[in-house]
Amino acid sequence: MQVGWLEQRLADVRDEPDWLSARELERMAQLRIPKRRDDWRLGRWTAKNATAAYLHLPHDRATLRTIEIHPANSGAPAVFLANQPAPVSISLSHRAGRAICAIAPAGRKLGCDLEFVEPRSEAFLADYFTARELELIAQAGDARLRVIALLWSAKESTLKALQEGLRIDPRSIEVSFADCSDISGGSRASSPDFCSSANWQPLRSRYQAHEFHGCWQFANEFVRTVVSGHTSPAPVLLTIPVSR
């Protein structure tokens, strides 16, 4: 089975909490800050529906209650189905009222990220990007902000796949693009079209001996990235019923 993905917005989340388990209701009651509670609900809704779609389960409220998301020892999200580990790996990301969930077979190293294209400081660039990545940013022209968002998103996805978060220096991760022979030496004409591409495009990332294969795409001013420890086709968009 290949990697699947699902993106949802806060408006998509069912208002009644009858799709949450008793333990999840207790957890939600502890979240006093509205934004944090909304992000938590959105993430759970997206992950539960992605799991149901990937495993071909019903999307009714009773089934969704049996799907629970708990943090593993690493802090990464782990899926349980009827109190047993589900045969899937997932990764979650929230940004500006949206959430994305990537899902794959259990044991797969997997990471996803959703970023908004926005200005970043020079200090941010110096702290998080390698010399080769900075060269790519310098060559990006009108696509500069998009390239920055894309590189950062790919690093975030890789950090999630490694299950290390920012305990790893992001500059120790190198991001490249499959249709560029070399980040520093490839001509701009042979580079991906960062301005207009809405289709999934390939990327690679490397941390020490770990190599990840992934994809990226833009949706308006958002960039999505998904990386995996296995070579696979572009992620498949999962579908769920529109009724709530």
N, C-alpha and C positions, 0 to 999 in steps of 0.2 A: 504493500500500500504506500502511495506517495504522500507527500506533505499536503495537508489541507489548511485552509485559512478562512476565518470569518471576522468581519468587522461590524460592530454595532455602535449606535449612538445612544445617549441617555434616554432620548425619547422612545427608543425601541423597547426599553425595559418594562416589563409588566408591572403596573402600579401595585397590585396586591402582592404581598410577600409570600403567597401560598406555593411558590416554586422553590422556596428555601427550606432546608432541613431545620430541625429544632436547634441543633448546634449552631447553624449559620444564623438563625434568628437571634440567638444569644450573642453571637459575635457582633452582629449589626447593631444591636442595642448598646454596645459598648462604644460605638463610634459616634462621638458627640459633635464633631465638626462636620457640617453639611457636605462640603466638597469631598472630604475623605470618605464619608458614607456613600455619597453618590458614585465615586470612583470604584469603591468596593462592590456595590450592587451591580454596576455596569460590567466590571470584570467577571464577576460570578455568572451573570446572565450570559455573557459572551462565551465563556469557557464551557458552561453547561450545554448550551445549544450547539457549540462546535463539537463537543463530545458526542451528543445525541446524533448529530448529523453524520459524523465520521463512523460511528459504530452502528448506524442504521437503526437507532432506537426511536421510539415515539417522542414527540416534543410536548406531550401533555404534562400538566403540573405534577402529577404523581411520579412520573419518570424523572423529571428534572429534580425533584426532591431527593431522589436516590443518588444523584450525582453530586459529589461534594469535592471541593477544592481545598486542600490543606497544604501548608508549607512543608517541604521536605527538610532534612537536617541542614541542607545547604541554603535553605530559604527559597529555593525554586518551587513553583507550584506543582503539586502532585494531585492526580485525579483518583478518586475512590468511587466505586460503583457498588451500591448496597453494602457499604462498609468494607469492601475488598479493593485492593489496588486494581485500577482499570488497566487494560492492555494498551495504554497510550502514553505518550509524552506530550506535554504542552508547554507553550511559552506565552506570556501575556504582556501587553503594553497598553498604557493609557496616555492620552494626550488630548487636551482641549475638548472634553466631552465625548471623545471617541475611545473605543477599545478595540484591539486586534488580538486574536488568539490564533496561533499556529499549532497544528496538531499532527502527530506522526506516530508510528508504532512504538511501543514501549522499548526503552533502551536507547533510543535515538538521541544523539546530542542535537539539541534544537534551540534556536533563539529567534525572537522576532522583536521588532521595534517600530514604533510610529512616532514620527517627528514632524514638527511644524517648521516650515522654511521661514527663518527670521534672522536678523543681524546678530552676529557674534563678535565679541571683542577680540582684539589682537592677542590679549593675554590668554583667552580661551584657546585660540589656535596654537599658540606656543606650548600650552600645557598638555594638549591632547593629541596633536597630530605629528606624524613623523616628517622628516625632511622631504621624502618623496611625495607624501600626501600634500605638503605645503606647496610643492612645485605644481601639482595638479590644480590646486586651488588658484594659484597665481596665473595659470593658463586658462582659467575657466571663463573669463570675460563676463558677459551678461548673466551667465549661469552660476556665478560665484556663490551666491547664497544657497542655491540648490545643491551644489557640490559639497559645501560645508555640511549641510543638513544630511545629505546622503552618507558621507563618510562617517559622521558621528553616529547616525542610525546603524550603520553596518558594524561599527565598533560595539555599540550597545547590544546588538543582537549576538555578536560573538562572545561578549562577556557573559550573557545569559546562557549561551550554549556551553560555555566553560563552567557555569555555575559558580562564578567567582565574584561577579559584580566589580565594583571599583577597588576591590582589594588588589587587582592587577592594574599596573600602569597602562592606560590606553595607548601610550606611545609604543608599547611592546607588541601591539597588534598592528599588522600592516594590511591595508585594504587595497585591492586592485580589481580591475575590470577585465573580464575574459576576452573582450574584443580589442584590448590594447596590449601590444607586445611587451610594453614596459611603461610604467607610470611616468618615469622621468624622461624616457626617450621617445615615447609614442607621439606622433604628430596630432594636432588638434583635429585634423580631418578624419583620422581613424578612431577618434574617441567616441564614446556613446553620446547620443543627442540628449544632453541633460535638460534642455529647455522644453522639448515637446513630447518626449516619450511617455506614453501612459501604459505601455505594455511591460510585462515583466522582462527585465534585462539581467544578464548574469553578472555575478561578482564573486570574488574569492577573498578570503581573509586568512591570515596565518598568525598563530601565536606559538613561538618556539617550534616544536615538532608537530603541533596540531594544525591541520589545514581544514578549512571549512568552505563548502560550496554554497552559494546562495543566489538570491534574486532581489532586485529592487524595482520599484515603480513609483511614479508620482501620481497623485490625485489632487488636482488643484494645487494648493499650497502645502500639502502633506506629502511626506515620503514614507513608504513602507519598505522594510527589509526583512527577509527571512533567511537564516543560514542553518545549515545542517552538516553533521559530520559525514554524511553520505552523499554521493552524487545522485541527483534526482531531477526529474523534469520540473518545470515551473509549478508552484503551488496551485492546487485546485480550489476554486472558490466554493465553499460549502453553502447550501441553501437551507433555509428554515421557513416554516409557515409564517405568513404575514399576520395572521390573526393572533391576538393575545388573550 
